[in-house]
Amino acid sequence: MSEDSPLVPVLYEGLDPAPDRKSAIAEISEAVKGTVDRVHGAIKAGRKPGMPLSVLSNMTREAPLGSLLVAFLLGVVVARRRW
């Protein structure tokens, strides 16, 4: 061999170290945080003017008793379907 060729370091010498496992609580916590972020984004997008949550909140402010009646009737319909 010639003396001018550089020595190549060994790149792989056996098994890779095992990655650190997260605890179950940490994994669940990350999943919950991700879900909360997605729900928050959806609610924020729905509250923009002209979107359904914006329209619903405006209707509720204008006629709170009528909105309460509609919500009650929807609850009755859903409850009867489950029986």
N, CA, C and O of each residue as an XYZ file, in Angstrom:
332
protein
N       0.830     -1.170      0.000
C       0.000      0.000      0.000
C       0.881      1.242      0.000
O       2.011      1.257      0.488
N       0.301      2.259     -0.567
C       1.075      3.504     -0.625
C       0.806      4.325      0.624
O      -0.232      4.184      1.271
N       1.739      5.165      0.940
C       1.641      5.987      2.142
C       0.764      7.224      1.939
O       0.404      7.863      2.928
N       0.395      7.599      0.682
C      -0.387      8.817      0.474
C      -1.894      8.595      0.652
O      -2.612      9.585      0.792
N      -2.404      7.405      0.656
C      -3.851      7.212      0.807
C      -4.244      7.435      2.268
O      -3.643      6.866      3.179
N      -5.258      8.267      2.473
C      -5.676      8.538      3.862
C      -6.378      7.313      4.457
O      -7.019      6.533      3.753
N      -6.241      7.180      5.727
C      -6.910      6.090      6.418
C      -8.382      6.429      6.604
O      -8.722      7.526      7.049
N      -9.232      5.509      6.270
C     -10.673      5.716      6.405
C     -11.095      5.204      7.774
O     -10.810      4.058      8.120
N     -11.770      6.038      8.555
C     -12.200      5.550      9.866
C     -13.316      4.508      9.697
O     -14.069      4.524      8.724
N     -13.389      3.641     10.642
C     -14.424      2.624     10.618
C     -15.750      3.307     10.952
O     -15.897      3.941     11.997
N     -16.713      3.161     10.036
C     -17.988      3.838     10.223
C     -18.968      3.029     11.048
O     -19.822      3.601     11.727
N     -18.866      1.738     11.005
C     -19.856      0.901     11.665
C     -19.140     -0.205     12.415
O     -18.438     -1.013     11.809
N     -19.308     -0.248     13.707
C     -18.650     -1.265     14.518
C     -19.654     -1.992     15.384
O     -19.540     -1.958     16.609
N     -20.611     -2.634     14.800
C     -21.546     -3.414     15.584
C     -22.942     -2.828     15.561
O     -23.310     -2.087     14.650
N     -23.699     -3.168     16.562
C     -25.090     -2.758     16.626
C     -25.220     -1.310     17.078
O     -24.412     -0.805     17.858
N     -26.257     -0.660     16.569
C     -26.563      0.698     17.020
C     -27.092      0.626     18.449
O     -27.741     -0.352     18.821
N     -26.826      1.632     19.236
C     -27.385      1.615     20.588
C     -28.911      1.719     20.525
O     -29.468      2.376     19.645
N     -29.550      1.080     21.444
C     -31.007      1.100     21.494
C     -31.479      2.505     21.830
O     -30.942      3.134     22.743
N     -32.476      3.008     21.106
C     -32.973      4.351     21.435
C     -33.644      4.347     22.803
O     -34.240      3.354     23.222
N     -33.532      5.469     23.479
C     -34.155      5.588     24.796
C     -35.662      5.495     24.641
O     -36.259      6.216     23.841
N     -36.268      4.614     25.402
C     -37.719      4.466     25.353
C     -38.360      5.518     26.235
O     -37.897      5.792     27.343
N     -39.430      6.098     25.727
C     -40.181      7.051     26.528
C     -41.138      6.271     27.409
O     -41.570      5.171     27.064
N     -41.452      6.841     28.517
C     -42.419      6.182     29.386
C     -43.806      6.277     28.758
O     -44.051      7.113     27.889
N     -44.687      5.427     29.201
C     -46.051      5.420     28.665
C     -46.734      6.751     28.938
O     -47.505      7.239     28.111
N     -46.458      7.329     30.080
C     -47.080      8.610     30.431
C     -46.598      9.712     29.494
O     -47.388     10.565     29.090
N     -45.321      9.706     29.144
C     -44.788     10.718     28.225
C     -45.393     10.559     26.840
O     -45.711     11.558     26.195
N     -45.560      9.329     26.367
C     -46.158      9.095     25.050
C     -47.621      9.541     25.029
O     -48.070     10.166     24.068
N     -48.357      9.220     26.087
C     -49.754      9.623     26.170
C     -49.862     11.142     26.252
O     -50.742     11.746     25.639
N     -48.972     11.744     27.005
C     -48.979     13.198     27.146
C     -48.738     13.875     25.797
O     -49.407     14.857     25.475
N     -47.799     13.368     25.010
C     -47.534     13.941     23.692
C     -48.734     13.762     22.765
O     -49.064     14.661     21.991
N     -49.387     12.602     22.842
C     -50.565     12.360     21.999
C     -51.699     13.312     22.368
O     -52.380     13.839     21.487
N     -51.902     13.532     23.651
C     -52.967     14.438     24.102
C     -52.651     15.867     23.671
O     -53.541     16.590     23.222
N     -51.392     16.279     23.804
C     -51.021     17.636     23.385
C     -51.248     17.834     21.894
O     -51.733     18.885     21.476
N     -50.906     16.842     21.094
C     -51.141     16.939     19.653
C     -52.614     17.037     19.320
O     -53.011     17.811     18.450
N     -53.422     16.252     20.010
C     -54.872     16.283     19.782
C     -55.452     17.630     20.188
O     -56.289     18.185     19.476
N     -55.019     18.156     21.314
C     -55.508     19.465     21.780
C     -55.130     20.553     20.776
O     -55.933     21.444     20.497
N     -53.927     20.488     20.237
C     -53.509     21.484     19.249
C     -54.373     21.416     17.987
O     -54.759     22.451     17.443
N     -54.677     20.194     17.520
C     -55.511     20.054     16.326
C     -56.933     20.555     16.576
O     -57.506     21.230     15.720
N     -57.504     20.237     17.726
C     -58.862     20.686     18.048
C     -58.896     22.206     18.188
O     -59.826     22.860     17.716
N     -57.879     22.759     18.838
C     -57.803     24.213     18.995
C     -57.726     24.896     17.630
O     -58.379     25.916     17.409
N     -56.940     24.343     16.725
C     -56.836     24.909     15.378
C     -58.154     24.832     14.631
O     -58.523     25.767     13.921
N     -58.869     23.718     14.787
C     -60.165     23.569     14.112
C     -61.182     24.562     14.657
O     -61.944     25.151     13.890
N     -61.203     24.753     15.972
C     -62.137     25.714     16.573
C     -61.791     27.127     16.141
O     -62.676     27.929     15.840
N     -60.495     27.429     16.111
C     -60.060     28.762     15.700
C     -60.454     29.033     14.244
O     -60.877     30.139     13.909
N     -60.314     28.023     13.384
C     -60.706     28.191     11.981
C     -62.216     28.313     11.852
O     -62.699     29.051     10.993
N     -62.970     27.607     12.682
C     -64.430     27.653     12.622
C     -65.022     28.942     13.138
O     -66.181     29.242     12.853
N     -64.257     29.716     13.893
C     -64.771     30.971     14.449
C     -64.518     32.171     13.546
O     -64.897     33.293     13.884
N     -63.882     31.945     12.403
C     -63.676     33.055     11.475
C     -65.035     33.509     10.941
O     -65.960     32.701     10.853
N     -65.171     34.787     10.585
C     -66.456     35.299     10.098
C     -66.978     34.477      8.915
O     -66.245     34.177      7.973
N     -68.268     34.123      8.994
C     -68.899     33.356      7.936
C     -68.802     31.854      8.118
O     -69.472     31.107      7.405
N     -67.993     31.397      9.044
C     -67.848     29.961      9.287
C     -68.943     29.515     10.260
O     -69.529     30.345     10.955
N     -69.222     28.201     10.310
C     -70.360     27.708     11.107
C     -70.345     28.104     12.586
O     -71.389     28.473     13.124
N     -69.208     28.039     13.246
C     -69.188     28.400     14.672
C     -69.465     29.887     14.881
O     -70.080     30.272     15.875
N     -69.018     30.711     13.956
C     -69.284     32.140     14.050
C     -70.783     32.413     13.884
O     -71.366     33.199     14.631
N     -71.390     31.762     12.909
C     -72.827     31.943     12.674
C     -73.623     31.450     13.877
O     -74.564     32.111     14.316
N     -73.247     30.296     14.408
C     -73.952     29.728     15.561
C     -73.843     30.635     16.788
O     -74.827     30.847     17.496
N     -72.659     31.162     17.033
C     -72.505     32.039     18.202
C     -73.280     33.336     18.024
O     -73.820     33.865     18.996
N     -73.348     33.862     16.800
C     -74.145     35.077     16.559
C     -75.625     34.811     16.760
O     -76.329     35.638     17.340
N     -76.107     33.664     16.286
C     -77.519     33.324     16.480
C     -77.834     33.160     17.965
O     -78.898     33.578     18.423
N     -76.931     32.565     18.707
C     -77.148     32.352     20.138
C     -77.191     33.683     20.886
O     -77.975     33.841     21.822
N     -76.356     34.638     20.480
C     -76.388     35.949     21.117
C     -77.679     36.698     20.827
O     -78.196     37.413     21.685
N     -78.202     36.531     19.605
C     -79.409     37.259     19.225
C     -80.672     36.651     19.831
O     -81.587     37.385     20.204
N     -80.737     35.325     19.934
C     -81.937     34.665     20.447
C     -81.546     33.522     21.377
O     -81.578     32.360     20.972
N     -81.175     33.838     22.629
C     -80.691     32.780     23.519
C     -81.766     31.756     23.885
O     -81.459     30.569     23.993
N     -83.011     32.179     24.078
C     -84.053     31.219     24.444
C     -84.406     30.305     23.279
O     -84.635     29.111     23.475
N     -84.451     30.846     22.088
C     -84.713     30.021     20.910
C     -83.611     29.000     20.691
O     -83.882     27.854     20.332
N     -82.366     29.413     20.905
C     -81.236     28.492     20.765
C     -81.294     27.400     21.825
O     -80.972     26.244     21.550
N     -81.701     27.763     23.028
C     -81.830     26.771     24.093
C     -82.922     25.763     23.759
O     -82.763     24.570     24.016
N     -84.023     26.231     23.189
C     -85.109     25.335     22.787
C     -84.639     24.364     21.702
O     -84.919     23.168     21.773
N     -83.937     24.872     20.720
C     -83.433     24.010     19.645
C     -82.463     22.978     20.204
O     -82.528     21.808     19.827
N     -81.569     23.387     21.091
C     -80.618     22.449     21.686
C     -81.335     21.377     22.495
O     -80.955     20.207     22.451
N     -82.364     21.767     23.230
C     -83.136     20.805     24.016
C     -83.828     19.796     23.113
O     -83.795     18.595     23.382
N     -84.459     20.279     22.037
C     -85.160     19.379     21.117
C     -84.187     18.425     20.421
O     -84.505     17.251     20.228
N     -83.021     18.912     20.051
C     -82.008     18.027     19.459
C     -81.561     16.972     20.470
O     -81.337     15.819     20.102
N     -81.434     17.351     21.713
C     -81.069     16.389     22.759
C     -82.134     15.322     22.930
O     -81.814     14.148     23.117
N     -83.394     15.717     22.867
C     -84.486     14.759     22.987
C     -84.458     13.790     21.824
O     -84.627     12.586     22.018
N     -84.249     14.294     20.615
C     -84.213     13.430     19.429
C     -83.061     12.447     19.517
O     -83.238     11.268     19.212
N     -81.900     12.897     19.920
C     -80.729     12.011     20.027
C     -80.966     10.973     21.139
O     -80.617      9.804     20.977
N     -81.550     11.393     22.249
C     -81.789     10.468     23.357
C     -82.798      9.389     22.969
O     -82.646      8.234     23.368
N     -83.812      9.743     22.207
C     -84.819      8.754     21.805
C     -84.254      7.746     20.815
O     -84.669      6.587     20.816
N     -83.319      8.162     19.976
C     -82.730      7.237     19.017
C     -81.883      6.177     19.709
O     -81.767      5.060     19.206
N     -81.301      6.502     20.835
C     -80.429      5.547     21.535
C     -81.210      4.544     22.357
O     -80.650      3.516     22.738
N     -82.467      4.790     22.645
C     -83.256      3.876     23.468
C     -83.724      2.763     22.661
O     -84.411      1.876     23.170
